[in-house]
Structure formats: structure tokens, C-alpha cells
Amino acid sequence: MQIHPVSIVWHCPLDVSAYVALGQQIEVGEQACPGPDCEQRRLGGWSGYWRWARGPGTERLWIRRGRCSRCLRSHALLPDFLLERRLDDVEVIGQALALGSVGGLGMRTVADRLGVPMTTARDWRRRFQLRAAALAAALVAVAVHLDSVAVVLTTDGETAALEALGAAWQRARTRFGDRVPAMWRFWSLMSGGQALGTNRSPPFRQRGGADWMVLIP
Ligand SMILES: [Zn+2]
């Protein structure tokens, strides 16, 4: 089966409120079609859709779409503070995962602290546990691509995935400076919004090589 992403995550300099405030005026820079036969063809504008995002409040925001003139597919252009099919700001999701795995808190406590439903927090955690090994491996590959010094993970499972994320992010920051977004947005960007996707969607699909660097403007 050919895997073709439905969303493209772009590096968004705005916070959630600023993004929401722009409504349909939101501007997305040029994006290339990830289709295997499309040779990075630039996507043309293709309207968009409203979706909900839970940040400081629950708000509706406009997601632009881009369409490829070659394969004729359209792609949702997700700002990097979102993950595909997740309502919450990736920063909140990341905090929940860190509090649960590294912090050792129960997900009920985590959910109370962050003001999200317990079932939601539990679902994030479960998905993260299932994805942890694949995420850790992909993130280590990115880190080593940035700086060939080996990444030594001191643990396994979820905490290893977090360690690997920290290593990849640090190395990206060292190399590209402030152009690299904050860590959890980086996570979304690198995974194409699939960091907590289903097991059939490989994390960091096309980001193992140098091609992901085009994501950092
Ligand atoms: Zn295409």
C-alpha cells in the first residue's frame, strides 16, 4: 500500500491565539507535494476547513489546504502546534506525556493538572507507549544525521523516546538556532503530525534524511 500523507505540518511562528485571531486570513508559506512522483511540486491554494483546537480555550481555527497540480491530491496544512486528529495543543500533549512517563504521575492527576479529560490523556499515553520504540529509533536517526556523534539512550520505552526527542531537538537547535521551533512543535513538524498516529503510519516518514531540513525556513 502506498502511504500518502493527508496532512503536511508547517513551521508556524504564531501561538494558538494569534493563529485563531487571523481567521481565514492565515498565511502559509510555500509547501511542496510529498507524493513520490511529484518531485516536490509546489502546492497551489485549495481553500481549507474549520477545525477545533483546545488551547487556552476551545476555539475554531482555519486550516488551509494546498493542492498538487500533478497528483491532484489536496493536503491539509497543519500548523506545528497541532497533531493530526488531536484536539489539543501539542505543547499540552507533550507535557502530559512527560509528566506521566518521566514524572511518574498517574494520568488522572496529569489530566486534572492540565485541564483535559482523563480519557483523552490516557489515550495519548497509550498511543505514545505503542509508538515509543519507533519514535525513539526515528529520532535517533535524525539526531545522528544532524551531528554524527552517537546518541546514547540510558533507558527504553517512553522515556527513551523522550530522550531521543531531546537529543534531536538540541542538535537541531545547535545547527539551525532559533529557527527551530520549541521542542514539542519540533516533534509535530518532524513527524508530519503523525507522532501519535496509528501504527500503520510510520513516524517521520520522509524525515530520516536531509529532506526534512527544508522544513526549517
Ligand atoms: Zn502531488
Residues whose N, C-alpha, C, O or C-beta is under 5 A from the ligand:
A	BS01	ZN	C33 G35 C38 C68 R70 C71
